[in-house]
Amino acid sequence: MKKQIITATTAVVLGSTLFAGAASAQSVKVKKGDTLWDLSKKYGTTISKIKSENKLHSDIIYAGQTLSINGKSAASGSKAVHLLLHTK
């Protein structure tokens, strides 16, 4: 019974963390070597969505540029995997 309660609690917390990450926009400062492909994979979104949200007309981005990215946060994705590994 105790194990089921812990598992249920973890599922609720995990679900809340993932949902919160998915719903929030983040400001990301482009670093030298960043690409739209890399950023889309890191933040769990698509190149098209990043371009649309930032009114980009090409695939070119510049170091120092700030982009708004709606997607799951990189931190919450890592945290979710970490929690799953320890709850089994």
BAMIFI-46356 format. One record per residue: z, y, x of N, C-alpha, C, O, CB in turn; residue number from 1. Coordinates in steps of 0.05 Angstrom, whole numbers, plus 32768, in hexadecimal, padded with zeros to 4 digits. Glycine has a CB too. Example, Ala and Ser with C-alpha at 12.3 -4.5 7.8 and 13.67 -1.06 7.14 Angstrom:
2
<pt n_z="809C" n_y="7F8E" n_x="8108" ca_z="809C" ca_y="7FA6" ca_x="80F6" c_z="809C" c_y="7FBE" c_x="8108" o_z="80A9" o_y="7FBE" o_x="811D" cb_z="80B5" cb_y="7FA7" cb_x="80E2" num="1"/>
<pt n_z="808E" n_y="7FD3" n_x="8101" ca_z="808F" ca_y="7FEB" ca_x="8111" c_z="809D" c_y="8001" c_x="8102" o_z="80A1" o_y="8017" o_x="810C" cb_z="8072" cb_y="7FF4" cb_x="811A" num="2"/>
END
This chain:
88
<pt n_z="8000" n_y="7FE8" n_x="8011" ca_z="8000" ca_y="8000" ca_x="8000" c_z="8000" c_y="8019" c_x="8011" o_z="7FF1" o_y="802C" o_x="800C" cb_z="8018" cb_y="8000" cb_x="7FED" num="1"/>
<pt n_z="8011" n_y="801A" n_x="8026" ca_z="8012" ca_y="8031" ca_x="8038" c_z="7FF7" c_y="8036" c_x="8045" o_z="7FEF" o_y="804C" o_x="8048" cb_z="8028" cb_y="802D" cb_x="804D" num="2"/>
<pt n_z="7FEA" n_y="8020" n_x="804E" ca_z="7FD0" ca_y="8023" ca_x="805B" c_z="7FBC" c_y="802E" c_x="8048" o_z="7FAB" o_y="803E" o_x="8050" cb_z="7FC7" cb_y="8007" cb_x="8065" num="3"/>
<pt n_z="7FBC" n_y="8027" n_x="802E" ca_z="7FAA" ca_y="8031" ca_x="801A" c_z="7FAE" c_y="804F" c_x="8016" o_z="7F9B" o_y="805E" o_x="8013" cb_z="7FAC" cb_y="8022" cb_x="8000" num="4"/>
<pt n_z="7FC7" n_y="8058" n_x="8015" ca_z="7FCD" ca_y="8074" ca_x="8011" c_z="7FC3" c_y="8084" c_x="8029" o_z="7FB7" o_y="809A" o_x="8025" cb_z="7FEC" cb_y="8078" cb_x="800E" num="5"/>
<pt n_z="7FC7" n_y="807A" n_x="8041" ca_z="7FBE" ca_y="8088" ca_x="8059" c_z="7FA0" c_y="808A" c_x="8059" o_z="7F94" o_y="809F" o_x="805F" cb_z="7FC8" cb_y="807A" cb_x="8072" num="6"/>
<pt n_z="7F93" n_y="8074" n_x="8052" ca_z="7F75" ca_y="8074" ca_x="8051" c_z="7F6B" c_y="8087" c_x="803C" o_z="7F58" o_y="8095" o_x="8041" cb_z="7F6B" cb_y="8057" cb_x="804B" num="7"/>
<pt n_z="7F77" n_y="8088" n_x="8024" ca_z="7F6F" ca_y="809A" ca_x="800F" c_z="7F73" c_y="80B7" c_x="8017" o_z="7F62" o_y="80C8" o_x="8013" cb_z="7F7E" cb_y="8094" cb_x="7FF5" num="8"/>
<pt n_z="7F8A" n_y="80BD" n_x="8024" ca_z="7F8F" ca_y="80D8" ca_x="802D" c_z="7F7B" c_y="80E0" c_x="8042" o_z="7F71" o_y="80F7" o_x="8041" cb_z="7FAC" cb_y="80DA" cb_x="8038" num="9"/>
<pt n_z="7F75" n_y="80CE" n_x="8054" ca_z="7F62" ca_y="80D4" ca_x="8069" c_z="7F46" c_y="80DA" c_x="805D" o_z="7F38" o_y="80EC" o_x="8066" cb_z="7F61" cb_y="80BD" cb_x="807D" num="10"/>
<pt n_z="7F3F" n_y="80CA" n_x="8049" ca_z="7F25" ca_y="80CE" ca_x="803D" c_z="7F23" c_y="80E9" c_x="8030" o_z="7F0E" o_y="80F7" o_x="8031" cb_z="7F20" cb_y="80B8" cb_x="8028" num="11"/>
<pt n_z="7F38" n_y="80F2" n_x="8022" ca_z="7F39" ca_y="810C" ca_x="8015" c_z="7F37" c_y="8122" c_x="802A" o_z="7F27" o_y="8135" o_x="8027" cb_z="7F52" cb_y="8110" cb_x="8004" num="12"/>
<pt n_z="7F47" n_y="8120" n_x="803F" ca_z="7F46" ca_y="8135" ca_x="8054" c_z="7F2B" c_y="8135" c_x="8062" o_z="7F20" o_y="814A" o_x="8067" cb_z="7F5D" cb_y="812F" cb_x="8069" num="13"/>
<pt n_z="7F21" n_y="811E" n_x="8068" ca_z="7F07" ca_y="811C" ca_x="8075" c_z="7EF1" c_y="8127" c_x="8064" o_z="7EE0" o_y="8136" o_x="806D" cb_z="7F01" cb_y="80FE" cb_x="807C" num="14"/>
<pt n_z="7EF1" n_y="8121" n_x="804A" ca_z="7EDD" ca_y="812C" ca_x="8038" c_z="7EDF" c_y="814A" c_x="8036" o_z="7ECB" o_y="8158" o_x="8035" cb_z="7EE1" cb_y="8120" cb_x="801C" num="15"/>
<pt n_z="7EF7" n_y="8155" n_x="8035" ca_z="7EFB" ca_y="8172" ca_x="8034" c_z="7EF1" c_y="817F" c_x="804E" o_z="7EE4" o_y="8194" o_x="804C" cb_z="7F19" cb_y="8179" cb_x="8030" num="16"/>
<pt n_z="7EF6" n_y="8173" n_x="8064" ca_z="7EED" ca_y="817E" ca_x="807E" c_z="7ECF" c_y="817E" c_x="807F" o_z="7EC3" o_y="8192" o_x="8088" cb_z="7EF8" cb_y="816D" cb_x="8095" num="17"/>
<pt n_z="7EC2" n_y="8169" n_x="8078" ca_z="7EA5" ca_y="8168" ca_x="8079" c_z="7E98" c_y="817B" c_x="8065" o_z="7E85" o_y="8189" o_x="806C" cb_z="7E9B" cb_y="814C" cb_x="8073" num="18"/>
<pt n_z="7EA3" n_y="817D" n_x="804D" ca_z="7E99" ca_y="818F" ca_x="8039" c_z="7E9C" c_y="81AC" c_x="8042" o_z="7E89" o_y="81BC" o_x="803F" cb_z="7EA7" cb_y="818B" cb_x="801E" num="19"/>
<pt n_z="7EB3" n_y="81B3" n_x="804D" ca_z="7EB8" ca_y="81CE" ca_x="8056" c_z="7EA4" c_y="81D6" c_x="806C" o_z="7E9A" o_y="81EC" o_x="806D" cb_z="7ED5" cb_y="81D1" cb_x="8060" num="20"/>
<pt n_z="7E9F" n_y="81C3" n_x="807E" ca_z="7E8D" ca_y="81C8" ca_x="8094" c_z="7E71" c_y="81CC" c_x="808A" o_z="7E62" o_y="81DD" o_x="8095" cb_z="7E8D" cb_y="81B1" cb_x="80A8" num="21"/>
<pt n_z="7E69" n_y="81BD" n_x="8076" ca_z="7E4E" ca_y="81BE" ca_x="806C" c_z="7E49" c_y="81D8" c_x="805C" o_z="7E32" o_y="81E1" o_x="805A" cb_z="7E48" cb_y="81A7" cb_x="805A" num="22"/>
<pt n_z="7E5D" n_y="81E4" n_x="8051" ca_z="7E5A" ca_y="81FB" ca_x="8040" c_z="7E5B" c_y="8215" c_x="804E" o_z="7E55" o_y="822A" o_x="8042" cb_z="7E6F" cb_y="81FA" cb_x="802A" num="23"/>
<pt n_z="7E62" n_y="8216" n_x="8067" ca_z="7E66" ca_y="822F" ca_x="8075" c_z="7E50" c_y="8236" c_x="8088" o_z="7E45" o_y="8225" o_x="8095" cb_z="7E80" cb_y="822F" cb_x="8084" num="24"/>
<pt n_z="7E49" n_y="8250" n_x="8088" ca_z="7E35" ca_y="825A" ca_x="809B" c_z="7E43" c_y="8261" c_x="80B5" o_z="7E5A" o_y="826B" o_x="80B5" cb_z="7E26" cb_y="8273" cb_x="808F" num="25"/>
<pt n_z="7E36" n_y="825C" n_x="80CB" ca_z="7E41" ca_y="8262" ca_x="80E5" c_z="7E2F" c_y="8275" c_x="80F4" o_z="7E16" o_y="8273" o_x="80F1" cb_z="7E46" cb_y="8248" cb_x="80F5" num="26"/>
<pt n_z="7E3B" n_y="8287" n_x="8103" ca_z="7E2B" ca_y="8298" ca_x="8115" c_z="7E2B" c_y="828A" c_x="8130" o_z="7E3F" o_y="8285" o_x="813B" cb_z="7E37" cb_y="82B5" cb_x="8117" num="27"/>
<pt n_z="7E13" n_y="8285" n_x="8139" ca_z="7E0F" ca_y="8277" ca_x="8152" c_z="7E00" c_y="8288" c_x="8165" o_z="7DEA" o_y="8291" o_x="815F" cb_z="7E01" cb_y="825B" cb_x="814E" num="28"/>
<pt n_z="7E0B" n_y="828D" n_x="817D" ca_z="7DFD" ca_y="829D" ca_x="8191" c_z="7DEC" c_y="828A" c_x="81A2" o_z="7DF6" o_y="8277" o_x="81AD" cb_z="7E11" cb_y="82AC" cb_x="81A3" num="29"/>
<pt n_z="7DD2" n_y="828F" n_x="81A3" ca_z="7DBF" ca_y="827E" ca_x="81B1" c_z="7DC4" c_y="8281" c_x="81CF" o_z="7DC7" o_y="8297" o_x="81DA" cb_z="7DA2" cb_y="8286" cb_x="81AB" num="30"/>
<pt n_z="7DC5" n_y="8269" n_x="81DC" ca_z="7DC9" ca_y="8268" ca_x="81F9" c_z="7DAF" c_y="8261" c_x="8207" o_z="7D9D" o_y="8256" o_x="81FA" cb_z="7DDF" cb_y="8254" cb_x="8201" num="31"/>
<pt n_z="7DAC" n_y="8267" n_x="8220" ca_z="7D94" ca_y="8260" ca_x="822F" c_z="7D90" c_y="8242" c_x="822D" o_z="7DA2" o_y="8232" o_x="8232" cb_z="7D97" cb_y="8269" cb_x="824D" num="32"/>
<pt n_z="7D78" n_y="823A" n_x="8225" ca_z="7D71" ca_y="821E" ca_x="8223" c_z="7D74" c_y="8213" c_x="8207" o_z="7D6A" o_y="81FD" o_x="8201" cb_z="7D83" cb_y="820E" cb_x="8235" num="33"/>
<pt n_z="7D81" n_y="8221" n_x="81F4" ca_z="7D83" ca_y="8218" ca_x="81D9" c_z="7D68" c_y="8218" c_x="81CB" o_z="7D57" o_y="8229" o_x="81D1" cb_z="7D96" cb_y="822A" cb_x="81C9" num="34"/>
<pt n_z="7D64" n_y="8205" n_x="81B9" ca_z="7D4C" ca_y="8204" ca_x="81A9" c_z="7D54" c_y="8201" c_x="818C" o_z="7D6B" o_y="81F9" o_x="8186" cb_z="7D39" cb_y="81EC" cb_x="81B2" num="35"/>
<pt n_z="7D42" n_y="8208" n_x="817A" ca_z="7D48" ca_y="8204" ca_x="815E" c_z="7D4D" c_y="81E7" c_x="8158" o_z="7D5E" o_y="81E0" o_x="8147" cb_z="7D30" cb_y="820E" cb_x="814C" num="36"/>
<pt n_z="7D3F" n_y="81D5" n_x="8165" ca_z="7D43" ca_y="81B8" ca_x="8162" c_z="7D60" c_y="81B0" c_x="8169" o_z="7D6E" o_y="81A3" o_x="815A" cb_z="7D2F" cb_y="81A8" cb_x="8173" num="37"/>
<pt n_z="7D69" n_y="81B9" n_x="8181" ca_z="7D84" ca_y="81B3" ca_x="818A" c_z="7D99" c_y="81BE" c_x="8177" o_z="7DAC" o_y="81B0" o_x="8170" cb_z="7D89" cb_y="81BE" cb_x="81A6" num="38"/>
<pt n_z="7D95" n_y="81D7" n_x="816E" ca_z="7DA9" ca_y="81E3" ca_x="815C" c_z="7DA9" c_y="81D5" c_x="8141" o_z="7DBE" o_y="81D2" o_x="8135" cb_z="7DA2" cb_y="8201" cb_x="8158" num="39"/>
<pt n_z="7D91" n_y="81CD" n_x="8137" ca_z="7D90" ca_y="81C0" ca_x="811D" c_z="7D9F" c_y="81A5" c_x="811E" o_z="7DAD" o_y="819E" o_x="810B" cb_z="7D73" cb_y="81BB" cb_x="8114" num="40"/>
<pt n_z="7D9D" n_y="8196" n_x="8134" ca_z="7DAA" ca_y="817D" ca_x="8137" c_z="7DC9" c_y="8181" c_x="813B" o_z="7DD9" o_y="8172" o_x="812F" cb_z="7D9F" cb_y="816D" cb_x="814F" num="41"/>
<pt n_z="7DD0" n_y="8195" n_x="814A" ca_z="7DEC" ca_y="819A" ca_x="8150" c_z="7DFB" c_y="81A2" c_x="8136" o_z="7E12" o_y="819A" o_x="8132" cb_z="7DEF" cb_y="81B0" cb_x="8165" num="42"/>
<pt n_z="7DEE" n_y="81B1" n_x="8125" ca_z="7DFC" ca_y="81BC" ca_x="810D" c_z="7DF3" c_y="81AD" c_x="80F3" o_z="7DFB" o_y="81B6" o_x="80DD" cb_z="7DF6" cb_y="81D9" cb_x="810A" num="43"/>
<pt n_z="7DE4" n_y="8197" n_x="80F6" ca_z="7DDD" ca_y="8187" ca_x="80DE" c_z="7DCC" c_y="8195" c_x="80CA" o_z="7DD2" o_y="8193" o_x="80B2" cb_z="7DF6" cb_y="817E" cb_x="80D2" num="44"/>
<pt n_z="7DB8" n_y="81A3" n_x="80D2" ca_z="7DA6" ca_y="81B1" ca_x="80C0" c_z="7D89" c_y="81AD" c_x="80CA" o_z="7D85" o_y="819B" o_x="80DB" cb_z="7DAD" cb_y="81D0" cb_x="80BF" num="45"/>
<pt n_z="7D77" n_y="81BC" n_x="80BF" ca_z="7D5B" ca_y="81B9" ca_x="80C8" c_z="7D51" c_y="81D3" c_x="80D5" o_z="7D5D" o_y="81E8" o_x="80D1" cb_z="7D49" cb_y="81B2" cb_x="80B0" num="46"/>
<pt n_z="7D3C" n_y="81D0" n_x="80E4" ca_z="7D2F" ca_y="81E7" ca_x="80F1" c_z="7D26" c_y="81FB" c_x="80DB" o_z="7D2A" o_y="8213" o_x="80DD" cb_z="7D17" cb_y="81DF" cb_x="8103" num="47"/>
<pt n_z="7D1A" n_y="81F0" n_x="80C6" ca_z="7D10" ca_y="8201" ca_x="80B0" c_z="7D26" c_y="8212" c_x="80A3" o_z="7D23" o_y="8229" o_x="809D" cb_z="7D03" cb_y="81F0" cb_x="809A" num="48"/>
<pt n_z="7D3E" n_y="8205" n_x="809F" ca_z="7D54" ca_y="8214" ca_x="8093" c_z="7D5E" c_y="822A" c_x="80A6" o_z="7D64" o_y="8240" o_x="809D" cb_z="7D6B" cb_y="8201" cb_x="808D" num="49"/>
<pt n_z="7D60" n_y="8224" n_x="80C0" ca_z="7D69" ca_y="8239" ca_x="80D3" c_z="7D55" c_y="8250" c_x="80D3" o_z="7D5D" o_y="8267" o_x="80D2" cb_z="7D6C" cb_y="822D" cb_x="80F0" num="50"/>
<pt n_z="7D3B" n_y="824A" n_x="80D4" ca_z="7D27" ca_y="825F" ca_x="80D4" c_z="7D28" c_y="826F" c_x="80BA" o_z="7D26" o_y="8288" o_x="80BB" cb_z="7D0B" cb_y="8253" cb_x="80D7" num="51"/>
<pt n_z="7D2B" n_y="8262" n_x="80A4" ca_z="7D2C" ca_y="8270" ca_x="808A" c_z="7D45" c_y="8282" c_x="8088" o_z="7D43" o_y="8299" o_x="8080" cb_z="7D2C" cb_y="825C" cb_x="8073" num="52"/>
<pt n_z="7D5C" n_y="8278" n_x="808F" ca_z="7D75" ca_y="8287" ca_x="808E" c_z="7D75" c_y="82A0" c_x="80A0" o_z="7D82" o_y="82B3" o_x="809A" cb_z="7D8D" cb_y="8275" cb_x="8095" num="53"/>
<pt n_z="7D66" n_y="829E" n_x="80B6" ca_z="7D65" ca_y="82B4" ca_x="80C9" c_z="7D4B" c_y="82C4" c_x="80C9" o_z="7D47" o_y="82D5" o_x="80DA" cb_z="7D6A" cb_y="82A9" cb_x="80E5" num="54"/>
<pt n_z="7D3A" n_y="82BE" n_x="80B5" ca_z="7D21" ca_y="82CC" ca_x="80B2" c_z="7D10" c_y="82CB" c_x="80CC" o_z="7D04" o_y="82DF" o_x="80D4" cb_z="7D25" cb_y="82E9" cb_x="80AA" num="55"/>
<pt n_z="7D0F" n_y="82B3" n_x="80D8" ca_z="7CFF" ca_y="82AF" ca_x="80F0" c_z="7CE3" c_y="82A7" c_x="80E8" o_z="7CE0" o_y="8297" o_x="80D6" cb_z="7D0C" cb_y="829A" cb_x="8103" num="56"/>
<pt n_z="7CCF" n_y="82B3" n_x="80F5" ca_z="7CB3" ca_y="82AC" ca_x="80EE" c_z="7CA7" c_y="829A" c_x="8103" o_z="7C90" o_y="8291" o_x="8100" cb_z="7CA3" cb_y="82C6" cb_x="80EC" num="57"/>
<pt n_z="7CB5" n_y="8293" n_x="8118" ca_z="7CAB" ca_y="8281" ca_x="812C" c_z="7CC3" c_y="826F" c_x="8136" o_z="7CDA" o_y="8273" o_x="812D" cb_z="7C9F" cb_y="8290" cb_x="8145" num="58"/>
<pt n_z="7CBD" n_y="825D" n_x="8147" ca_z="7CD1" ca_y="824B" ca_x="8152" c_z="7CDF" c_y="8256" c_x="816B" o_z="7CEF" o_y="8248" o_x="8178" cb_z="7CC5" cb_y="8230" cb_x="8158" num="59"/>
<pt n_z="7CD9" n_y="826E" n_x="8172" ca_z="7CE3" ca_y="827B" ca_x="818A" c_z="7CFE" c_y="8288" c_x="8184" o_z="7D01" o_y="8298" o_x="8172" cb_z="7CCF" cb_y="828F" cb_x="8196" num="60"/>
<pt n_z="7D12" n_y="8280" n_x="8195" ca_z="7D2D" ca_y="828D" ca_x="8193" c_z="7D33" c_y="8296" c_x="81B0" o_z="7D29" o_y="828C" o_x="81C3" cb_z="7D43" cb_y="827A" cb_x="8188" num="61"/>
<pt n_z="7D45" n_y="82A9" n_x="81B2" ca_z="7D4C" ca_y="82B6" ca_x="81CC" c_z="7D6A" c_y="82B4" c_x="81D2" o_z="7D7A" o_y="82B5" o_x="81C0" cb_z="7D43" cb_y="82D3" cb_x="81CC" num="62"/>
<pt n_z="7D70" n_y="82B0" n_x="81EB" ca_z="7D8C" ca_y="82B0" ca_x="81F4" c_z="7D98" c_y="82CB" c_x="81EC" o_z="7D8C" o_y="82E0" o_x="81F0" cb_z="7D8E" cb_y="82AC" cb_x="8213" num="63"/>
<pt n_z="7DB0" n_y="82C9" n_x="81E1" ca_z="7DBE" ca_y="82E1" ca_x="81D8" c_z="7DBA" c_y="82E7" c_x="81BA" o_z="7DC9" o_y="82F7" o_x="81AF" cb_z="7DB6" cb_y="82F9" cb_x="81E8" num="64"/>
<pt n_z="7DA6" n_y="82DB" n_x="81AE" ca_z="7DA0" ca_y="82DF" ca_x="8192" c_z="7DB6" c_y="82D1" c_x="8182" o_z="7DBF" o_y="82BC" o_x="8189" cb_z="7D84" cb_y="82D4" cb_x="818A" num="65"/>
<pt n_z="7DBE" n_y="82DD" n_x="816C" ca_z="7DD2" ca_y="82D1" ca_x="815A" c_z="7DC4" c_y="82C6" c_x="8141" o_z="7DB6" o_y="82D5" o_x="8133" cb_z="7DE8" cb_y="82E5" cb_x="8152" num="66"/>
<pt n_z="7DC9" n_y="82AC" n_x="813B" ca_z="7DBD" ca_y="82A0" ca_x="8124" c_z="7DD3" c_y="8298" c_x="8111" o_z="7DE8" o_y="8290" o_x="8118" cb_z="7DAC" cb_y="8287" cb_x="812C" num="67"/>
<pt n_z="7DCC" n_y="829A" n_x="80F7" ca_z="7DDE" ca_y="8290" ca_x="80E2" c_z="7DD4" c_y="8274" c_x="80DB" o_z="7DBD" o_y="8270" o_x="80D5" cb_z="7DDE" cb_y="82A3" cb_x="80C9" num="68"/>
<pt n_z="7DE7" n_y="8261" n_x="80DD" ca_z="7DDF" ca_y="8245" ca_x="80D8" c_z="7DF1" c_y="8239" c_x="80C2" o_z="7E0A" o_y="8238" o_x="80C6" cb_z="7DE0" cb_y="8234" cb_x="80F2" num="69"/>
<pt n_z="7DE5" n_y="8230" n_x="80AC" ca_z="7DF4" ca_y="8222" ca_x="8097" c_z="7DF0" c_y="8204" c_x="809D" o_z="7DDA" o_y="81FA" o_x="809D" cb_z="7DE9" cb_y="822A" cb_x="807B" num="70"/>
<pt n_z="7E06" n_y="81F7" n_x="80A1" ca_z="7E05" ca_y="81DA" ca_x="80A6" c_z="7E21" c_y="81D1" c_x="80AC" o_z="7E34" o_y="81E1" o_x="80AC" cb_z="7DF1" cb_y="81D4" cb_x="80BE" num="71"/>
<pt n_z="7E23" n_y="81B8" n_x="80B2" ca_z="7E3E" ca_y="81AE" ca_x="80B9" c_z="7E45" c_y="81B9" c_x="80D4" o_z="7E33" o_y="81BB" o_x="80E5" cb_z="7E3F" cb_y="818F" cb_x="80B8" num="72"/>
<pt n_z="7E5E" n_y="81BF" n_x="80D9" ca_z="7E65" ca_y="81C9" ca_x="80F3" c_z="7E66" c_y="81B2" c_x="8107" o_z="7E6C" o_y="819B" o_x="8100" cb_z="7E80" cb_y="81D7" cb_x="80F2" num="73"/>
<pt n_z="7E5F" n_y="81B8" n_x="811F" ca_z="7E60" ca_y="81A3" ca_x="8133" c_z="7E7C" c_y="8198" c_x="8137" o_z="7E7F" o_y="8180" o_x="813B" cb_z="7E56" cb_y="81AE" cb_x="814E" num="74"/>
<pt n_z="7E90" n_y="81A9" n_x="8135" ca_z="7EAC" ca_y="819F" ca_x="8138" c_z="7EB4" c_y="818D" c_x="8122" o_z="7EC1" o_y="8178" o_x="8127" cb_z="7EBF" cb_y="81B7" cb_x="813A" num="75"/>
<pt n_z="7EAE" n_y="8193" n_x="8109" ca_z="7EB7" ca_y="8182" ca_x="80F3" c_z="7EA9" c_y="8167" c_x="80F4" o_z="7EB5" o_y="8153" o_x="80ED" cb_z="7EB2" cb_y="818F" cb_x="80D8" num="76"/>
<pt n_z="7E90" n_y="8166" n_x="80FD" ca_z="7E82" ca_y="814D" ca_x="8100" c_z="7E90" c_y="813B" c_x="8114" o_z="7E93" o_y="8123" o_x="8110" cb_z="7E65" cb_y="8151" cb_x="8108" num="77"/>
<pt n_z="7E97" n_y="8146" n_x="812B" ca_z="7EA5" ca_y="8137" ca_x="8140" c_z="7EC1" c_y="812E" c_x="8136" o_z="7EC9" o_y="8117" o_x="813B" cb_z="7EA8" cb_y="8147" cb_x="8159" num="78"/>
<pt n_z="7ECF" n_y="813F" n_x="8128" ca_z="7EE9" ca_y="8139" ca_x="811E" c_z="7EE8" c_y="8122" c_x="810A" o_z="7EF9" o_y="8110" o_x="810A" cb_z="7EF6" cb_y="8152" cb_x="8111" num="79"/>
<pt n_z="7ED3" n_y="8122" n_x="80F9" ca_z="7ED0" ca_y="810D" ca_x="80E5" c_z="7ECC" c_y="80F2" c_x="80F2" o_z="7ED9" o_y="80DE" o_x="80E9" cb_z="7EB8" cb_y="8114" cb_x="80D2" num="80"/>
<pt n_z="7EBC" n_y="80F1" n_x="8106" ca_z="7EB7" ca_y="80D7" ca_x="8114" c_z="7ED1" c_y="80CE" c_x="8121" o_z="7ED8" o_y="80B6" o_x="8120" cb_z="7EA1" cb_y="80DA" cb_x="8129" num="81"/>
<pt n_z="7EDF" n_y="80E1" n_x="812D" ca_z="7EF9" ca_y="80DA" ca_x="813A" c_z="7F0D" c_y="80CF" c_x="8126" o_z="7F1A" o_y="80BB" o_x="812C" cb_z="7F04" cb_y="80F3" cb_x="8148" num="82"/>
<pt n_z="7F0F" n_y="80DB" n_x="810F" ca_z="7F22" ca_y="80D1" ca_x="80FA" c_z="7F1A" c_y="80B6" c_x="80F0" o_z="7F2B" o_y="80A5" o_x="80EC" cb_z="7F23" cb_y="80E5" cb_x="80E3" num="83"/>
<pt n_z="7F00" n_y="80B2" n_x="80EC" ca_z="7EF7" ca_y="8098" ca_x="80E2" c_z="7EFE" c_y="8081" c_x="80F6" o_z="7F05" o_y="806B" o_x="80ED" cb_z="7ED9" cb_y="8099" cb_x="80DC" num="84"/>
<pt n_z="7EFA" n_y="8087" n_x="810F" ca_z="7EFF" ca_y="8072" ca_x="8123" c_z="7F1D" c_y="806B" c_x="8124" o_z="7F24" o_y="8054" o_x="812A" cb_z="7EF6" cb_y="807C" cb_x="813E" num="85"/>
<pt n_z="7F2F" n_y="807E" n_x="811E" ca_z="7F4B" ca_y="8078" ca_x="8120" c_z="7F57" c_y="806E" c_x="8106" o_z="7F6F" o_y="8066" o_x="8106" cb_z="7F59" cb_y="8090" cb_x="8129" num="86"/>
<pt n_z="7F49" n_y="806F" n_x="80F0" ca_z="7F55" ca_y="8066" ca_x="80D6" c_z="7F4F" c_y="8049" c_x="80D1" o_z="7F5A" o_y="803E" o_x="80BD" cb_z="7F4B" cb_y="8077" cb_x="80C0" num="87"/>
<pt n_z="7F3E" n_y="803C" n_x="80E0" ca_z="7F36" ca_y="8020" ca_x="80DA" c_z="7F4B" c_y="800C" c_x="80E5" o_z="7F47" o_y="7FF4" o_x="80E1" cb_z="7F1C" cb_y="801A" cb_x="80E7" num="88"/>
END
